[in-house]
Amino acid sequence: MIPLVMVLHIRKRNGHFVRLWLPLFLLWLLALPLLILLLPIYFVACAIGGVNPFRGIWVFWTLLCAVAGTRIEVDTPQSFVFMHVY
């Protein structure tokens, strides 16, 4: 399943923090018409490059689905940043 939500949590050392819930499903809805318009260009580029276009789409889809569950933590002297993709 593709990632649908990303949580971004930023905490400063002085105690202030920001927690953002970013709905990625809205990004996918906005990107879909653009991807459909670019699909013929993609097929032409694959034909020129000798790449199987369906395999390319499959690899991209697999990588996109693998992003779900990613956790990134960055700890600096000034702040702490945590990102989790659901």
DRENSE-557898 format. One record per atom (N, C-alpha, C): residue number from 0; x, y, z; atom name; residue in one letter. Coordinates in Angstrom, 1 decimal, decimal comma. Example, Ala and Ser with C-alpha at 12.3 -4.5 7.8 and 13.67 -1.06 7.14 Angstrom:
residues 2
> seq | u | v | w | atom | type
> 0 | 13,2 | -5,7 | 7,8 | N | A
> 0 | 12,3 | -4,5 | 7,8 | CA | A
> 0 | 13,2 | -3,3 | 7,8 | C | A
> 1 | 12,8 | -2,2 | 7,1 | N | S
> 1 | 13,7 | -1,1 | 7,1 | CA | S
> 1 | 12,9 | 0,0 | 7,9 | C | S
end
This chain:
residues 86
> seq | u | v | w | atom | type
> 0 | 0,8 | -1,2 | 0,0 | N | M
> 0 | 0,0 | 0,0 | 0,0 | CA | M
> 0 | 0,9 | 1,2 | 0,0 | C | M
> 1 | 0,5 | 2,2 | -0,8 | N | I
> 1 | 1,3 | 3,5 | -0,8 | CA | I
> 1 | 1,1 | 4,2 | 0,5 | C | I
> 2 | 2,1 | 5,1 | 0,8 | N | P
> 2 | 2,0 | 5,8 | 2,1 | CA | P
> 2 | 0,9 | 6,9 | 2,0 | C | P
> 3 | 0,1 | 7,0 | 3,0 | N | L
> 3 | -1,1 | 7,9 | 3,0 | CA | L
> 3 | -0,9 | 9,1 | 3,9 | C | L
> 4 | -0,1 | 9,0 | 5,0 | N | V
> 4 | 0,0 | 10,0 | 5,9 | CA | V
> 4 | 1,5 | 10,1 | 6,4 | C | V
> 5 | 2,0 | 11,3 | 6,6 | N | M
> 5 | 3,3 | 11,5 | 7,1 | CA | M
> 5 | 3,2 | 12,4 | 8,4 | C | M
> 6 | 3,9 | 12,0 | 9,5 | N | V
> 6 | 3,9 | 12,7 | 10,7 | CA | V
> 6 | 5,3 | 13,3 | 10,8 | C | V
> 7 | 5,3 | 14,6 | 11,0 | N | L
> 7 | 6,6 | 15,4 | 11,2 | CA | L
> 7 | 6,5 | 16,0 | 12,6 | C | L
> 8 | 7,5 | 15,7 | 13,4 | N | H
> 8 | 7,5 | 16,2 | 14,8 | CA | H
> 8 | 8,8 | 16,9 | 15,0 | C | H
> 9 | 8,8 | 18,2 | 15,3 | N | I
> 9 | 10,0 | 19,0 | 15,5 | CA | I
> 9 | 9,9 | 19,5 | 16,9 | C | I
> 10 | 11,0 | 19,2 | 17,7 | N | R
> 10 | 11,0 | 19,7 | 19,1 | CA | R
> 10 | 12,3 | 20,4 | 19,3 | C | R
> 11 | 12,2 | 21,6 | 19,8 | N | K
> 11 | 13,4 | 22,4 | 20,1 | CA | K
> 11 | 13,8 | 22,1 | 21,6 | C | K
> 12 | 15,0 | 22,4 | 21,9 | N | R
> 12 | 15,6 | 22,2 | 23,2 | CA | R
> 12 | 14,9 | 23,0 | 24,3 | C | R
> 13 | 14,3 | 24,2 | 23,9 | N | N
> 13 | 13,7 | 25,0 | 24,9 | CA | N
> 13 | 12,3 | 24,5 | 25,3 | C | N
> 14 | 11,8 | 23,4 | 24,7 | N | G
> 14 | 10,5 | 22,8 | 25,1 | CA | G
> 14 | 9,4 | 23,0 | 24,0 | C | G
> 15 | 9,6 | 24,0 | 23,1 | N | H
> 15 | 8,6 | 24,2 | 22,1 | CA | H
> 15 | 8,6 | 23,1 | 21,0 | C | H
> 16 | 7,5 | 22,7 | 20,6 | N | F
> 16 | 7,4 | 21,6 | 19,6 | CA | F
> 16 | 6,3 | 21,9 | 18,6 | C | F
> 17 | 6,4 | 21,3 | 17,4 | N | V
> 17 | 5,4 | 21,3 | 16,3 | CA | V
> 17 | 5,2 | 19,9 | 15,9 | C | V
> 18 | 4,0 | 19,5 | 15,8 | N | R
> 18 | 3,7 | 18,2 | 15,2 | CA | R
> 18 | 2,7 | 18,4 | 14,0 | C | R
> 19 | 3,1 | 18,0 | 12,8 | N | L
> 19 | 2,3 | 18,1 | 11,6 | CA | L
> 19 | 1,9 | 16,8 | 11,1 | C | L
> 20 | 0,7 | 16,6 | 10,8 | N | W
> 20 | 0,2 | 15,5 | 10,1 | CA | W
> 20 | -0,1 | 15,9 | 8,6 | C | W
> 21 | 0,7 | 15,3 | 7,7 | N | L
> 21 | 0,6 | 15,7 | 6,3 | CA | L
> 21 | -0,1 | 14,6 | 5,6 | C | L
> 22 | -1,3 | 14,9 | 5,0 | N | P
> 22 | -2,0 | 13,9 | 4,2 | CA | P
> 22 | -1,4 | 13,7 | 2,8 | C | P
> 23 | -0,7 | 12,6 | 2,7 | N | L
> 23 | -0,1 | 12,3 | 1,4 | CA | L
> 23 | -1,1 | 11,8 | 0,3 | C | L
> 24 | -2,2 | 11,3 | 0,8 | N | F
> 24 | -3,2 | 10,9 | -0,2 | CA | F
> 24 | -3,7 | 12,0 | -1,0 | C | F
> 25 | -3,7 | 13,3 | -0,5 | N | L
> 25 | -4,1 | 14,4 | -1,3 | CA | L
> 25 | -3,0 | 14,7 | -2,4 | C | L
> 26 | -1,8 | 14,5 | -2,0 | N | L
> 26 | -0,7 | 14,6 | -3,0 | CA | L
> 26 | -0,8 | 13,7 | -4,1 | C | L
> 27 | -1,2 | 12,4 | -3,8 | N | W
> 27 | -1,4 | 11,4 | -4,9 | CA | W
> 27 | -2,6 | 11,8 | -5,8 | C | W
> 28 | -3,6 | 12,3 | -5,2 | N | L
> 28 | -4,8 | 12,8 | -6,0 | CA | L
> 28 | -4,4 | 13,9 | -6,9 | C | L
> 29 | -3,6 | 14,8 | -6,4 | N | L
> 29 | -3,2 | 15,9 | -7,3 | CA | L
> 29 | -2,2 | 15,5 | -8,4 | C | L
> 30 | -1,3 | 14,5 | -8,1 | N | A
> 30 | -0,3 | 14,1 | -9,0 | CA | A
> 30 | -0,9 | 13,2 | -10,1 | C | A
> 31 | -2,0 | 12,5 | -9,8 | N | L
> 31 | -2,6 | 11,5 | -10,8 | CA | L
> 31 | -2,9 | 12,1 | -12,2 | C | L
> 32 | -3,5 | 13,3 | -12,3 | N | P
> 32 | -3,8 | 13,8 | -13,6 | CA | P
> 32 | -2,5 | 14,2 | -14,4 | C | P
> 33 | -1,5 | 14,7 | -13,6 | N | L
> 33 | -0,2 | 15,0 | -14,3 | CA | L
> 33 | 0,5 | 13,8 | -14,7 | C | L
> 34 | 0,5 | 12,7 | -14,0 | N | L
> 34 | 1,1 | 11,4 | -14,4 | CA | L
> 34 | 0,4 | 10,8 | -15,6 | C | L
> 35 | -0,9 | 11,0 | -15,7 | N | I
> 35 | -1,6 | 10,5 | -16,8 | CA | I
> 35 | -1,3 | 11,2 | -18,1 | C | I
> 36 | -1,1 | 12,6 | -17,9 | N | L
> 36 | -0,7 | 13,4 | -19,1 | CA | L
> 36 | 0,8 | 13,0 | -19,5 | C | L
> 37 | 1,6 | 12,7 | -18,6 | N | L
> 37 | 3,0 | 12,4 | -18,9 | CA | L
> 37 | 3,2 | 10,9 | -19,4 | C | L
> 38 | 2,2 | 10,1 | -19,3 | N | L
> 38 | 2,4 | 8,7 | -19,6 | CA | L
> 38 | 2,8 | 8,5 | -21,0 | C | L
> 39 | 2,3 | 9,2 | -22,1 | N | P
> 39 | 2,7 | 8,9 | -23,4 | CA | P
> 39 | 4,2 | 9,3 | -23,6 | C | P
> 40 | 4,7 | 10,3 | -22,9 | N | I
> 40 | 6,1 | 10,7 | -23,0 | CA | I
> 40 | 7,0 | 9,6 | -22,4 | C | I
> 41 | 6,5 | 9,0 | -21,3 | N | Y
> 41 | 7,2 | 8,0 | -20,6 | CA | Y
> 41 | 7,3 | 6,7 | -21,5 | C | Y
> 42 | 6,3 | 6,4 | -22,2 | N | F
> 42 | 6,3 | 5,2 | -23,1 | CA | F
> 42 | 7,3 | 5,5 | -24,3 | C | F
> 43 | 7,3 | 6,7 | -24,8 | N | V
> 43 | 8,2 | 7,0 | -25,9 | CA | V
> 43 | 9,7 | 6,9 | -25,4 | C | V
> 44 | 9,9 | 7,5 | -24,2 | N | A
> 44 | 11,3 | 7,4 | -23,7 | CA | A
> 44 | 11,7 | 6,0 | -23,4 | C | A
> 45 | 10,8 | 5,1 | -22,9 | N | C
> 45 | 11,1 | 3,7 | -22,7 | CA | C
> 45 | 11,4 | 3,0 | -24,0 | C | C
> 46 | 10,7 | 3,4 | -25,1 | N | A
> 46 | 10,9 | 2,7 | -26,4 | CA | A
> 46 | 12,3 | 3,2 | -26,9 | C | A
> 47 | 12,6 | 4,4 | -26,8 | N | I
> 47 | 13,9 | 4,9 | -27,2 | CA | I
> 47 | 15,1 | 4,2 | -26,4 | C | I
> 48 | 14,9 | 4,1 | -25,1 | N | G
> 48 | 15,9 | 3,5 | -24,3 | CA | G
> 48 | 15,9 | 2,0 | -24,2 | C | G
> 49 | 14,9 | 1,4 | -24,8 | N | G
> 49 | 14,9 | -0,1 | -24,9 | CA | G
> 49 | 14,5 | -0,7 | -23,5 | C | G
> 50 | 13,7 | 0,0 | -22,7 | N | V
> 50 | 13,3 | -0,5 | -21,4 | CA | V
> 50 | 11,9 | -0,9 | -21,5 | C | V
> 51 | 11,5 | -2,0 | -20,8 | N | N
> 51 | 10,1 | -2,4 | -20,7 | CA | N
> 51 | 9,4 | -1,4 | -19,8 | C | N
> 52 | 8,4 | -0,6 | -20,4 | N | P
> 52 | 7,7 | 0,4 | -19,6 | CA | P
> 52 | 6,9 | -0,2 | -18,5 | C | P
> 53 | 6,3 | -1,3 | -18,6 | N | F
> 53 | 5,5 | -1,9 | -17,6 | CA | F
> 53 | 6,4 | -2,4 | -16,4 | C | F
> 54 | 7,6 | -2,8 | -16,7 | N | R
> 54 | 8,5 | -3,2 | -15,6 | CA | R
> 54 | 9,0 | -1,9 | -14,9 | C | R
> 55 | 9,2 | -0,9 | -15,6 | N | G
> 55 | 9,5 | 0,4 | -15,0 | CA | G
> 55 | 8,5 | 0,9 | -14,0 | C | G
> 56 | 7,2 | 0,8 | -14,5 | N | I
> 56 | 6,1 | 1,2 | -13,6 | CA | I
> 56 | 6,0 | 0,3 | -12,4 | C | I
> 57 | 6,2 | -1,0 | -12,6 | N | W
> 57 | 6,2 | -1,9 | -11,4 | CA | W
> 57 | 7,3 | -1,6 | -10,4 | C | W
> 58 | 8,5 | -1,3 | -10,9 | N | V
> 58 | 9,6 | -1,0 | -10,0 | CA | V
> 58 | 9,3 | 0,3 | -9,2 | C | V
> 59 | 8,8 | 1,3 | -9,9 | N | F
> 59 | 8,4 | 2,6 | -9,2 | CA | F
> 59 | 7,3 | 2,3 | -8,2 | C | F
> 60 | 6,3 | 1,5 | -8,5 | N | W
> 60 | 5,2 | 1,2 | -7,6 | CA | W
> 60 | 5,8 | 0,5 | -6,4 | C | W
> 61 | 6,7 | -0,5 | -6,6 | N | T
> 61 | 7,3 | -1,2 | -5,5 | CA | T
> 61 | 8,1 | -0,3 | -4,6 | C | T
> 62 | 8,9 | 0,6 | -5,1 | N | L
> 62 | 9,6 | 1,5 | -4,3 | CA | L
> 62 | 8,7 | 2,5 | -3,5 | C | L
> 63 | 7,6 | 2,9 | -4,2 | N | L
> 63 | 6,7 | 3,8 | -3,5 | CA | L
> 63 | 6,0 | 3,1 | -2,3 | C | L
> 64 | 5,6 | 1,9 | -2,5 | N | C
> 64 | 5,0 | 1,1 | -1,4 | CA | C
> 64 | 6,0 | 0,8 | -0,3 | C | C
> 65 | 7,3 | 0,7 | -0,6 | N | A
> 65 | 8,3 | 0,4 | 0,4 | CA | A
> 65 | 8,5 | 1,6 | 1,3 | C | A
> 66 | 8,1 | 2,8 | 0,9 | N | V
> 66 | 8,3 | 4,0 | 1,7 | CA | V
> 66 | 7,5 | 4,0 | 3,0 | C | V
> 67 | 6,3 | 3,3 | 2,9 | N | A
> 67 | 5,5 | 3,2 | 4,1 | CA | A
> 67 | 6,2 | 2,5 | 5,2 | C | A
> 68 | 6,1 | 3,1 | 6,4 | N | G
> 68 | 6,8 | 2,5 | 7,5 | CA | G
> 68 | 8,2 | 3,1 | 7,8 | C | G
> 69 | 8,6 | 4,0 | 7,0 | N | T
> 69 | 9,9 | 4,7 | 7,2 | CA | T
> 69 | 9,9 | 5,6 | 8,4 | C | T
> 70 | 10,9 | 5,5 | 9,2 | N | R
> 70 | 11,1 | 6,4 | 10,3 | CA | R
> 70 | 12,5 | 7,0 | 10,2 | C | R
> 71 | 12,5 | 8,3 | 10,4 | N | I
> 71 | 13,7 | 9,1 | 10,3 | CA | I
> 71 | 13,8 | 9,9 | 11,6 | C | I
> 72 | 14,9 | 9,9 | 12,3 | N | E
> 72 | 15,1 | 10,7 | 13,5 | CA | E
> 72 | 16,4 | 11,4 | 13,3 | C | E
> 73 | 16,4 | 12,7 | 13,6 | N | V
> 73 | 17,6 | 13,6 | 13,5 | CA | V
> 73 | 17,7 | 14,3 | 14,8 | C | V
> 74 | 18,8 | 14,2 | 15,5 | N | D
> 74 | 19,0 | 14,8 | 16,8 | CA | D
> 74 | 20,2 | 15,8 | 16,7 | C | D
> 75 | 19,9 | 17,1 | 16,9 | N | T
> 75 | 21,0 | 18,1 | 16,8 | CA | T
> 75 | 21,0 | 18,8 | 18,2 | C | T
> 76 | 22,0 | 19,6 | 18,4 | N | P
> 76 | 22,1 | 20,3 | 19,7 | CA | P
> 76 | 20,9 | 21,3 | 19,8 | C | P
> 77 | 20,4 | 21,8 | 18,7 | N | Q
> 77 | 19,3 | 22,8 | 18,8 | CA | Q
> 77 | 17,9 | 22,2 | 18,8 | C | Q
> 78 | 17,7 | 21,0 | 18,1 | N | S
> 78 | 16,4 | 20,5 | 18,0 | CA | S
> 78 | 16,4 | 19,0 | 17,7 | C | S
> 79 | 15,2 | 18,4 | 17,8 | N | F
> 79 | 15,0 | 17,0 | 17,5 | CA | F
> 79 | 13,9 | 16,9 | 16,4 | C | F
> 80 | 14,2 | 16,2 | 15,3 | N | V
> 80 | 13,2 | 16,1 | 14,2 | CA | V
> 80 | 12,9 | 14,6 | 14,1 | C | V
> 81 | 11,6 | 14,2 | 14,0 | N | F
> 81 | 11,2 | 12,9 | 13,8 | CA | F
> 81 | 10,2 | 12,8 | 12,7 | C | F
> 82 | 10,4 | 11,9 | 11,7 | N | M
> 82 | 9,4 | 11,8 | 10,6 | CA | M
> 82 | 9,0 | 10,3 | 10,5 | C | M
> 83 | 7,7 | 10,1 | 10,4 | N | H
> 83 | 7,2 | 8,7 | 10,3 | CA | H
> 83 | 6,2 | 8,7 | 9,2 | C | H
> 84 | 6,4 | 7,8 | 8,2 | N | V
> 84 | 5,5 | 7,7 | 7,1 | CA | V
> 84 | 4,6 | 6,5 | 7,3 | C | V
> 85 | 3,3 | 6,7 | 7,2 | N | Y
> 85 | 2,3 | 5,6 | 7,5 | CA | Y
> 85 | 1,7 | 5,2 | 6,1 | C | Y
end
